[in-house]
Amino acid sequence: MAAALSRALKLPGKKGSELGEYDPLTQADSEDDSEEDDLVLNYPRNGMGRDGCLGSSKLRGGRPGRHVGAEDEAQEDEEEEEDEWRERLPSKFRQGRDDMKGMQYWSQRDSDRDRAGEDRGALGGVGLGVSAAEADEKRLRMKNAARAAFFLVPLVSTMLLVLLCAFLIPCREEVLEKRPQWERALGEAGGVTPPALALWDVDGDSVEDVLLGVTEWTNDTHRTQVYRAVALSAISGQLLWRWNMRETVMYIQCGLQFSAQPSPVCLLICKSVIMAVNGTTGKKLWSAPLKNIESQAVLLPDLQGDSVPDLLIATLPADESLDLSLTLISGLNGETLGPPVPFNLTGPGKLIGPLLHKTQQGAYYILFGLGNVEAISLCDLYIRSTGNRPGSPALAQKDPGWEGLKKSNSSSLIRIYRGSESVGMLLPLVAGYSNNHNSLDTVSNLNSTKGDWVLVSGSSRLSVLRERDLRKEWTISSAPIHSQPAVGHFNDDGILDIFLQHSANGVMKAQVVDGANGHLLWTAEFVCPRLVVDSSAISTAANLSAFLFWASEPIKPQTNDTKTTASPGFAAGEPLIRKLFLLHPAFPTILLELTSTTDTAVTSAVSYQERLKDASYITVSSRPTLDSEPGARIVKSTSLKAAIAKGRIVRLGQREKAGGAVKPGAFAVIKFFKQLSFVHQ
């Protein structure tokens, strides 16, 4: 109290406007309160007052002070209410508080930005505040727009580039990714005689195209026949080129390569002429006129030293008084390398070969014959044709083991096989030979010149002829074999097995023979008239082969209660339906039916697509004559994977053995076949 009185006496004092008299105690208390209020509420910010740029000397007292106190009381009341609401609704309060914090943050940024603009306006001088703020705001907007553009333009460009790579570029490769499926009619039906057929990539799309010999009728009044060789795209079946010939095209072979002609060279072989054409354009390169051509061309090593492989052709005149002859032809220009070399091999029998074989000693021999199999060294053949020895030492080499089998010291012929029954077929025991035997590329020919041979004698005896000593490995007897066997891996012993077909009395029997010992591995019977169409063996990624063949409905094994009746499927007026079956050794009691047709398949081939791990099955069929339209020759390409996806399971119905394995379910079988991947032989 004494301190308060002392302070009151020292202060100057102030008259109240209402009382009109001096009250030192009241004045002291009032001034003390005002000083405390000023220290709390009227503290200058950044050294500047609320009413001026440099501060204010105005003192607040009396009622203004009490007003501020009232505001403090109101604020305390609000805080008490807020605490009460916090206790009642804690989660909502925290959410609202977070929202308020966010609002305070953005409002604080806006206020700071406005205050900075006001400060710049105040410092910039009178009359320039508004315009400077607008200029700064405009400059800020332009800067933000430039930043946004600098970020968005590369982003949009990158997105467009990604879309281009992901969608537009694969569209150009969609043609290659699409599995070839097409059908095309070309020329007249031509009966069941197989036409010339070859597979080779001639348009550079990495897929083997189809080259075919066709016969057509002109539309003029004379109705003459026209013979053509045509090339069809393997992707769409469209015509790539065609070449008119004077006679029927017997063979088409592709793959001959030489530096002067970068495009693949194809040979069109007729009865009296061999013509080489550009495989891409069909343009003629050279032709070699000959007489009585009977065989395909055999690719030989380079005999002249011009870096181009040479060729060999067999001619067999219809007159039996003339001999079988072999002719050497230059692969570069088609010129003959000397006159034809005749051999005294007249007599009955089917022409065998000619085939090129390379022995284990590295010597080259030509295998050929009529009913029997003979051989002559390439060196001796070249000397007899030209009178000169080959320039390359490798071509002049001979195998002592083979030379010891000559008929006599004066003869140049080597006896490979001679028996009581004439030879019907001789083919190398090489995987893929049945599909690629018409190729003229060096790699496939070198592969086919090694190994043993499959020998069919008398059309009912099958043997394997060993290369090392020319003796039979084994021999089995069977029904007459009319089509060329297919070789593939049915078991996992690493030795090629043999798939056979033979028909008799309206029943076609299919068999798989073990290539190691001739034992029967698989057999089934089908309702089918005689079909002379070769079967095919296709290698899979699991080192086993899948076999394709044409037949009709399988014949179930007869029981004791079943009596033998006439062969089914030959009812009068009912067309015979032929079906393409696929056999895989993983499921020997199950076949997969890929397609069915009333057309008669006359020849077939398999084309591989390494990129898709798929294969296309090419068939040439004769479509029967209809009432209004003549019969036509149909060329069809079928993707094996697409056909397998739609295939039908056919169970062969073999008798079940006691304790045997449980039949596989349809789901497991379909899943297995859909996962098959085909590889090149």
C-alpha positions in Angstrom: 0.0 0.0 0.0 2.9 2.3 0.8 4.4 1.6 -2.5 1.2 2.3 -4.3 0.8 5.6 -2.4 4.4 6.6 -3.1 3.9 5.8 -6.8 0.8 7.8 -6.9 2.4 10.8 -5.3 5.2 10.7 -7.9 2.9 10.5 -10.9 1.6 13.7 -12.4 -2.0 12.6 -12.2 -4.9 13.1 -14.5 -8.3 14.6 -14.1 -11.2 12.6 -14.9 -13.4 14.1 -17.6 -16.5 13.0 -15.7 -15.7 13.9 -12.1 -13.8 17.1 -12.6 -11.4 16.5 -9.7 -8.1 14.9 -9.1 -7.9 11.4 -7.6 -4.3 10.2 -7.2 -5.2 6.6 -6.2 -7.7 6.1 -8.9 -5.4 7.7 -11.4 -2.5 5.5 -10.3 -4.6 2.3 -10.5 -5.9 3.3 -13.9 -2.5 4.1 -15.3 -1.1 0.9 -13.9 -3.8 -1.1 -15.7 -3.2 0.8 -18.9 0.5 0.1 -18.8 -0.2 -3.6 -18.3 -2.7 -3.6 -21.1 -0.4 -1.8 -23.4 2.4 -4.3 -22.6 0.1 -7.2 -23.5 -2.2 -6.1 -26.3 -0.6 -3.0 -27.8 3.0 -4.3 -28.2 4.4 -2.9 -31.5 5.1 -5.4 -34.3 8.6 -5.2 -35.9 9.1 -1.9 -34.3 6.1 -0.3 -36.0 2.8 0.7 -34.4 -0.7 -0.1 -35.5 -1.5 3.6 -36.5 1.7 4.6 -38.2 4.7 3.4 -40.0 7.1 4.2 -37.1 4.8 3.5 -34.2 2.3 5.5 -32.2 2.6 7.4 -28.9 -1.1 7.2 -28.2 -1.9 5.6 -24.9 -5.0 3.6 -24.4 -6.7 3.9 -21.0 -10.0 3.7 -19.3 -12.7 2.2 -21.5 -10.5 0.9 -24.3 -8.5 -1.0 -21.8 -11.7 -2.4 -20.3 -12.8 -3.4 -23.9 -9.7 -5.4 -24.4 -10.3 -7.1 -21.1 -13.8 -7.9 -22.3 -12.4 -9.5 -25.4 -10.1 -11.6 -23.3 -13.0 -12.8 -21.2 -14.9 -13.7 -24.3 -11.9 -15.6 -25.6 -11.6 -17.4 -22.3 -15.3 -18.3 -22.5 -14.8 -19.6 -26.0 -11.8 -21.7 -25.0 -13.9 -23.2 -22.1 -16.6 -24.1 -24.6 -14.0 -25.6 -26.9 -12.6 -27.7 -24.1 -16.1 -28.9 -23.4 -16.7 -29.9 -27.0 -13.3 -31.5 -27.1 -14.2 -33.8 -24.3 -17.5 -34.7 -25.9 -16.4 -35.2 -29.5 -12.6 -35.8 -29.5 -12.3 -37.3 -33.0 -14.4 -34.6 -34.7 -12.6 -31.9 -32.8 -9.2 -33.2 -34.0 -10.4 -33.4 -37.5 -11.8 -29.8 -37.4 -8.6 -28.6 -35.7 -6.5 -30.1 -38.5 -8.8 -28.5 -41.1 -8.4 -25.2 -39.3 -4.7 -25.6 -39.2 -4.7 -26.1 -43.0 -6.9 -23.0 -43.5 -4.7 -21.0 -41.2 -1.6 -22.1 -43.1 -3.0 -21.1 -46.5 -4.5 -17.9 -45.1 -1.2 -17.1 -43.4 0.6 -17.6 -46.8 -2.0 -15.4 -48.5 -1.7 -12.7 -45.9 2.1 -12.8 -46.0 2.0 -12.6 -49.8 -0.4 -9.6 -49.6 1.7 -8.0 -46.8 4.8 -8.4 -49.0 2.9 -6.8 -51.9 1.8 -3.9 -49.6 5.3 -3.5 -48.3 6.7 -3.4 -51.9 4.0 -0.9 -52.7 4.8 1.2 -49.7 8.5 1.2 -50.5 8.0 1.7 -54.2 6.5 5.1 -53.8 3.1 6.7 -53.9 0.9 5.9 -57.0 2.9 2.8 -58.0 1.6 0.3 -55.4 -1.4 -1.0 -57.3 0.3 -1.2 -60.7 3.4 -2.8 -59.2 1.3 -5.4 -57.5 -0.6 -6.2 -60.6 2.7 -6.5 -62.6 4.2 -8.8 -59.9 1.1 -10.9 -60.0 1.1 -11.1 -63.8 4.8 -12.0 -63.7 4.2 -14.7 -61.2 1.4 -16.2 -63.3 3.7 -16.2 -66.3 6.4 -17.8 -64.4 4.1 -20.5 -63.1 2.7 -21.1 -66.6 6.3 -21.5 -67.9 7.1 -23.9 -65.2 4.0 -26.0 -65.9 4.7 -26.0 -69.6 8.4 -27.0 -69.0 7.1 -30.0 -67.0 4.1 -31.0 -69.1 5.6 -30.8 -72.6 8.3 -33.5 -72.0 5.7 -35.6 -70.0 3.2 -35.5 -72.9 6.0 -36.2 -75.4 7.2 -39.2 -73.4 3.6 -40.6 -73.1 3.1 -40.3 -76.9 6.4 -42.1 -77.5 5.4 -44.9 -75.2 2.0 -45.3 -76.9 3.7 -45.3 -80.3 6.1 -48.0 -79.2 3.4 -50.1 -77.4 0.6 -49.9 -80.0 1.6 -48.6 -83.4 4.9 -50.5 -83.9 3.5 -54.0 -83.0 0.8 -53.3 -85.6 3.4 -53.6 -88.3 4.5 -57.0 -86.8 0.9 -58.2 -86.4 1.1 -60.0 -89.7 4.0 -62.1 -88.5 2.4 -62.7 -85.1 -0.8 -63.9 -86.7 -1.0 -67.6 -87.3 -1.4 -68.4 -91.0 -4.8 -69.8 -91.8 -6.0 -69.7 -95.4 -7.4 -71.7 -98.2 -7.1 -71.1 -102.0 -8.5 -72.9 -105.1 -6.0 -73.2 -108.0 -6.7 -75.0 -111.3 -8.4 -78.2 -111.9 -8.7 -81.1 -109.5 -6.2 -83.3 -111.3 -7.3 -86.6 -109.7 -5.0 -88.1 -107.0 -1.7 -87.4 -108.7 0.4 -85.4 -106.3 1.6 -82.1 -107.8 5.0 -80.4 -107.4 5.2 -78.8 -104.0 8.0 -76.9 -102.3 8.4 -74.6 -99.3 10.8 -71.7 -99.1 10.8 -68.1 -97.9 10.9 -66.1 -101.2 9.4 -62.8 -100.0 11.8 -62.3 -97.0 9.2 -62.3 -94.2 10.9 -65.2 -92.3 8.0 -67.6 -93.1 8.3 -70.4 -95.7 6.1 -69.7 -98.7 4.3 -72.2 -100.9 5.5 -73.0 -104.4 3.2 -75.2 -106.4 2.7 -76.7 -109.9 -0.8 -76.3 -111.2 -2.8 -77.1 -114.4 -5.5 -74.8 -115.6 -7.9 -74.5 -118.6 -8.1 -71.3 -120.7 -11.4 -69.5 -121.1 -11.2 -69.3 -124.9 -13.1 -71.4 -127.3 -10.3 -73.9 -127.8 -10.2 -74.8 -124.0 -6.5 -75.6 -123.9 -4.5 -76.6 -120.8 -2.0 -74.2 -119.3 0.8 -75.4 -117.0 2.1 -73.0 -114.4 4.4 -72.7 -111.5 3.0 -70.3 -108.8 4.3 -68.9 -105.6 1.8 -68.1 -102.7 2.4 -66.1 -99.6 2.5 -68.3 -96.5 0.8 -65.5 -94.5 -2.2 -64.8 -96.6 -2.2 -67.2 -99.6 -1.9 -64.3 -102.0 -0.2 -64.9 -105.4 3.4 -63.6 -105.4 4.3 -64.6 -108.9 3.6 -67.3 -111.6 5.4 -68.6 -114.6 3.9 -70.4 -117.6 5.5 -73.7 -118.7 5.1 -75.8 -121.8 4.5 -79.0 -119.9 3.6 -80.2 -116.4 5.9 -79.1 -113.6 7.1 -82.4 -112.0 9.4 -80.9 -109.3 10.0 -77.5 -107.6 13.2 -77.1 -105.5 14.5 -73.9 -103.8 17.5 -72.8 -101.9 20.3 -72.6 -104.5 22.5 -69.7 -103.6 25.4 -67.9 -105.3 26.9 -64.5 -105.0 25.7 -63.1 -108.3 22.1 -63.7 -107.3 21.4 -62.7 -103.7 17.8 -63.8 -103.9 17.0 -67.5 -103.5 17.0 -69.5 -106.7 14.3 -72.0 -107.5 14.4 -74.8 -110.0 11.3 -75.7 -112.1 11.8 -79.2 -113.4 9.7 -80.6 -116.3 10.1 -83.7 -118.4 12.4 -82.0 -120.9 13.8 -78.8 -119.3 15.2 -77.5 -116.1 14.6 -73.8 -115.5 16.2 -71.6 -112.8 14.1 -68.6 -111.7 14.5 -65.8 -109.1 12.5 -67.0 -106.1 11.5 -63.4 -105.2 10.2 -62.2 -108.6 9.9 -65.4 -110.6 12.1 -64.0 -113.3 13.9 -66.6 -115.5 17.7 -66.9 -114.9 18.7 -69.8 -117.1 17.3 -73.1 -118.6 18.9 -76.4 -119.5 17.1 -78.6 -122.1 17.3 -82.3 -121.4 15.4 -85.4 -122.5 13.4 -87.8 -120.3 14.1 -86.3 -116.9 13.0 -88.7 -114.2 14.3 -87.4 -110.9 14.7 -84.3 -108.8 18.0 -82.4 -108.9 20.7 -83.5 -106.4 22.8 -80.8 -104.9 26.5 -81.5 -105.3 29.7 -79.8 -103.9 31.3 -77.2 -106.2 33.0 -79.2 -109.0 34.3 -76.3 -111.1 35.7 -74.0 -108.5 33.2 -71.1 -109.2 31.9 -71.1 -105.6 28.5 -72.3 -106.7 27.2 -75.8 -106.0 26.5 -78.0 -109.0 23.6 -80.3 -109.8 22.9 -83.9 -110.9 19.9 -85.2 -112.8 18.8 -88.7 -113.7 17.2 -89.4 -117.0 15.4 -92.6 -117.9 14.0 -93.0 -121.4 10.7 -94.8 -121.8 12.4 -97.1 -124.3 13.8 -100.1 -122.3 16.6 -100.5 -124.8 18.2 -97.2 -123.5 20.0 -97.0 -120.2 19.6 -95.0 -117.1 21.9 -91.9 -117.3 23.3 -89.4 -114.8 24.0 -85.8 -116.0 26.1 -83.1 -114.3 24.9 -79.5 -114.6 26.5 -76.3 -113.6 24.5 -74.5 -110.9 25.8 -71.1 -112.1 24.5 -71.1 -115.7 22.8 -74.5 -116.3 25.4 -75.7 -118.8 26.1 -79.5 -118.8 29.4 -80.7 -117.5 30.1 -83.1 -120.3 27.7 -85.6 -121.8 25.3 -87.8 -119.8 26.9 -90.9 -118.2 24.9 -94.1 -119.1 24.7 -97.2 -116.9 23.6 -100.7 -118.0 20.7 -100.9 -115.5 17.8 -101.6 -117.8 15.0 -103.8 -116.5 11.9 -103.8 -114.4 11.9 -101.9 -111.1 11.3 -98.4 -109.7 13.9 -95.7 -110.0 15.9 -95.4 -106.7 17.4 -92.0 -106.0 19.7 -90.6 -107.0 21.0 -89.6 -103.5 24.2 -88.0 -102.3 26.0 -89.7 -99.4 29.1 -88.7 -97.5 30.8 -91.6 -95.8 32.6 -91.5 -92.4 35.9 -91.1 -94.3 34.6 -87.9 -96.0 34.2 -89.4 -99.5 31.2 -88.6 -101.7 29.1 -91.3 -103.4 25.9 -91.2 -105.5 23.3 -93.9 -104.7 20.8 -94.9 -107.5 19.4 -97.9 -109.2 16.4 -99.7 -110.8 15.1 -102.3 -108.4 18.5 -102.6 -106.8 20.8 -100.0 -105.1 24.1 -99.2 -106.7 26.7 -96.5 -106.0 29.4 -94.7 -107.8 32.0 -92.3 -106.3 31.5 -88.6 -107.3 35.1 -88.6 -108.5 34.6 -91.5 -110.9 31.4 -89.9 -112.2 33.1 -86.6 -112.8 36.0 -88.3 -114.7 33.6 -90.3 -116.9 31.6 -87.1 -117.7 34.4 -84.6 -118.3 37.6 -86.7 -118.7 39.3 -84.7 -115.9 39.8 -85.2 -112.3 38.2 -82.9 -109.8 40.3 -79.9 -108.8 39.5 -80.2 -105.1 41.4 -83.0 -103.2 38.3 -83.6 -101.1 36.2 -84.5 -104.1 38.9 -86.9 -105.4 38.8 -88.8 -102.1 37.5 -92.4 -102.0 36.4 -94.7 -99.2 38.4 -98.0 -99.1 35.6 -99.9 -97.4 33.1 -98.9 -100.2 35.6 -99.5 -103.0 36.0 -103.1 -101.8 32.4 -103.8 -102.7 32.8 -103.1 -106.4 31.3 -105.7 -108.8 34.7 -106.2 -110.5 38.0 -104.5 -110.9 36.9 -103.0 -114.2 33.6 -101.7 -113.0 33.0 -98.4 -111.3 29.7 -99.4 -109.7 29.5 -100.5 -106.1 26.7 -102.9 -105.0 24.8 -101.5 -102.0 21.8 -103.9 -102.0 20.7 -106.6 -104.3 18.0 -109.1 -103.2 15.3 -111.4 -104.5 12.7 -108.6 -104.1 13.1 -105.3 -105.9 13.6 -102.2 -103.9 10.6 -99.9 -103.6 11.9 -97.1 -101.5 15.3 -96.0 -100.1 15.5 -92.9 -97.9 18.0 -91.6 -95.3 17.2 -92.3 -91.7 17.4 -88.6 -91.0 14.8 -86.5 -89.1 12.8 -84.2 -91.3 13.9 -85.7 -94.6 10.4 -86.4 -95.7 9.6 -82.7 -95.4 12.8 -81.1 -96.6 14.0 -83.5 -99.3 13.2 -80.9 -102.0 15.5 -78.2 -100.6 18.7 -77.2 -102.3 20.4 -75.5 -99.4 23.8 -76.9 -98.3 23.0 -77.4 -94.6 20.0 -79.7 -95.0 21.7 -81.6 -97.8 24.8 -82.3 -95.7 22.6 -83.5 -92.9 20.7 -85.9 -95.2 23.9 -87.4 -96.6 24.9 -89.0 -93.3 23.4 -91.9 -91.4 21.7 -95.2 -92.2 18.9 -95.8 -94.6 15.3 -97.0 -94.5 14.9 -99.7 -97.1 11.5 -101.0 -98.4 11.8 -104.1 -100.5 9.0 -105.9 -102.2 6.6 -103.3 -100.7 6.1 -105.5 -97.7 9.5 -105.8 -96.0 11.0 -103.0 -94.1 14.7 -102.9 -93.1 17.3 -100.6 -91.8 20.6 -100.6 -93.8 23.7 -99.8 -91.8 26.0 -97.2 -93.2 29.2 -98.5 -91.6 29.2 -101.9 -93.3 26.1 -101.8 -95.6 24.4 -104.7 -93.7 20.9 -104.9 -92.5 20.3 -103.9 -88.9 16.9 -105.6 -88.8 14.0 -106.6 -91.0 10.3 -106.9 -90.4 7.4 -108.1 -92.7 4.3 -106.0 -93.0 1.3 -105.4 -95.3 2.1 -103.5 -98.5 3.6 -100.0 -97.8 2.3 -97.5 -100.4 3.4 -94.2 -98.9 6.8 -92.9 -97.8 7.5 -93.6 -94.1 8.1 -90.8 -91.7 10.9 -90.9 -89.1 10.8 -89.3 -85.7 11.4 -90.0 -82.0 8.6 -92.0 -80.4 10.6 -93.2 -77.4 13.5 -91.5 -75.6 16.4 -93.9 -76.7 17.8 -91.2 -79.1 17.3 -93.5 -82.1 14.8 -92.4 -84.8 11.7 -94.5 -85.1 9.6 -95.2 -88.2 5.9 -94.4 -88.8 4.3 -96.7 -91.4 0.9 -96.8 -93.2 -0.4 -99.6 -95.3 -3.9 -100.1 -96.7 -5.8 -103.3 -97.8 -9.5 -104.2 -98.1 -10.7 -100.7 -97.0 -8.7 -100.8 -93.8 -5.7 -98.6 -93.2 -3.2 -99.8 -90.5 -0.8 -97.3 -88.9 2.3 -98.5 -87.0 5.3 -97.1 -85.2 8.4 -99.4 -85.4 11.3 -99.0 -83.1 14.3 -97.9 -85.1 16.8 -99.7 -82.8 15.4 -103.2 -83.2 12.3 -103.3 -85.4 9.9 -104.0 -82.5 6.4 -102.7 -82.7 5.8 -99.7 -80.5 2.2 -98.6 -81.5 -0.5 -99.7 -83.9 -4.1 -98.8 -84.8 -6.6 -99.5 -87.5 -8.8 -97.1 -89.3 -11.7 -97.2 -91.8 -10.2 -95.7 -94.9 -9.7 -96.7 -98.6 -6.2 -96.6 -100.0 -4.6 -93.1 -99.6 -1.2 -92.4 -101.2 -0.3 -89.4 -99.0 2.8 -89.2 -96.9 2.7 -88.9 -93.2 4.7 -86.3 -91.3 6.8 -86.3 -88.2 7.2 -83.0 -86.3 9.8 -82.4 -83.6 8.7 -80.8 -80.3 10.6 -79.0 -77.6 10.5 -82.2 -75.4 12.8 -84.1 -77.9 9.9 -86.3 -78.9 8.0 -86.2 -82.2 4.4 -85.7 -83.1 3.1 -87.7 -86.1 0.4 -86.4 -88.5 -1.5 -88.7 -90.8 -4.8 -88.9 -92.7 -7.4 -91.6 -92.0 -11.0 -92.1 -91.2 -12.8 -93.4 -88.0 -10.6 -95.7 -85.9 -11.8 -99.3 -85.7 -12.3 -100.6 -82.2 -10.8 -104.0 -81.3 -13.3 -106.8 -81.7 -14.5 -108.9 -78.8 -15.5 -112.6 -78.9 -19.2 -111.6 -79.2 -18.5 -109.3 -82.2 -18.9 -110.8 -85.6 -16.9 -109.5 -88.5 -19.0 -107.5 -90.9 -18.4 -105.4 -93.9 -16.1 -102.4 -93.5 -18.0 -99.5 -92.1 -18.1 -96.1 -93.7 -19.0 -97.2 -97.3 -22.7 -96.9 -97.3 -24.1 -96.0 -100.7 -24.4 -92.3 -101.3 -22.5 -91.3 -98.2 -19.3 -89.3 -98.8 -16.2 -90.5 -97.1 -14.9 -88.1 -94.5 -11.2 -88.0 -94.1 -9.6 -86.7 -90.9 -6.2 -85.4 -90.0 -5.0 -87.0 -86.7 -2.1 -86.1 -84.4 -0.4 -88.8 -82.4 2.0 -88.0 -79.5 3.9 -90.7 -77.6 3.0 -89.1 -74.3 -0.6 -90.3 -74.9 -0.4 -93.4 -77.1 -4.1 -94.4 -76.5 -5.4 -91.0 -77.6 -5.5 -89.2 -81.0 -6.3 -85.6 -81.5 -8.5 -84.9 -84.5 -7.4 -81.6 -86.0 -9.7 -81.3 -89.0 -12.0 -83.3 -91.3 -13.0 -82.9 -94.9 -14.5 -84.7 -97.9 -11.7 -83.6 -100.1 -8.9 -86.1 -101.0 -5.5 -85.0 -99.8 -2.8 -85.8 -102.3 0.3 -84.3 -100.8 1.4 -82.3 -97.7 4.3 -80.5 -96.1 5.2 -78.9 -92.8 6.4 -75.3 -92.5 8.0 -74.1 -89.2 7.6 -70.7 -87.6 10.6 -70.3 -85.2 9.3 -67.0 -83.9 5.9 -68.5 -82.8 7.2 -72.0 -81.9 4.5 -73.2 -84.2 4.2 -75.1 -87.5 1.8 -74.8 -90.5 0.5 -77.9 -92.1 0.2 -77.4 -95.9 -2.1 -79.7 -97.8 -3.0 -80.0 -101.4 -6.3 -81.7 -102.0 -8.6 -82.6 -104.9 -12.2 -81.3 -104.3 -14.8 -83.5 -105.9 -16.9 -82.2 -108.8 -20.2 -80.6 -107.9 -23.3 -80.3 -110.0 -22.6 -76.7 -111.2 -18.8 -76.4 -110.7 -15.9 -78.7 -111.8 -13.5 -80.1 -109.3 -10.7 -77.9 -108.1 -7.3 -78.2 -106.5 -7.4 -76.8 -103.0 -4.3 -75.5 -101.2 -4.8 -75.0 -97.5 -2.6 -73.8 -94.7 -3.5 -74.7 -91.1 -1.7 -73.5 -87.9 -1.1 -76.6 -85.8 -1.5 -74.7 -82.5 -4.8 -73.2 -83.7 -6.0 -76.6 -84.8 -4.9 -78.2 -81.5 -6.9 -75.6 -79.6 -10.0 -76.7 -81.4 -9.1 -80.3 -81.7 -11.3 -83.3 -80.7 -10.1 -86.1 -78.4 -10.5 -89.5 -80.0 -9.8 -92.5 -77.7 -8.6 -95.6 -79.5 -10.3 -98.0 -77.1 -7.5 -100.5 -76.6 -8.3 -103.3 -74.2 -7.5 -102.3 -70.7 -5.1 -104.5 -68.7 -5.6 -105.4 -65.1 -3.8 -103.0 -62.9 -3.1 -100.7 -65.8 -2.8 -96.9 -65.6 -5.9 -94.8 -65.2 -7.2 -93.1 -68.4 -6.1 -89.5 -68.6 -8.8 -86.9 -68.3 -9.8 -84.7 -71.1 -8.7 -81.6 -69.3 -5.2 -83.0 -68.8 -4.9 -84.1 -72.4 -6.1 -80.8 -73.8 -3.7 -78.9 -71.5 -0.8 -81.0 -72.6 -1.4 -80.5 -76.3 -2.0 -76.8 -76.0 1.4 -76.4 -74.3 3.2 -78.2 -77.2 6.0 -76.2 -78.9 7.2 -77.2 -82.3 10.9 -76.8 -83.3 12.7 -77.3 -86.6 14.0 -80.8 -87.3 
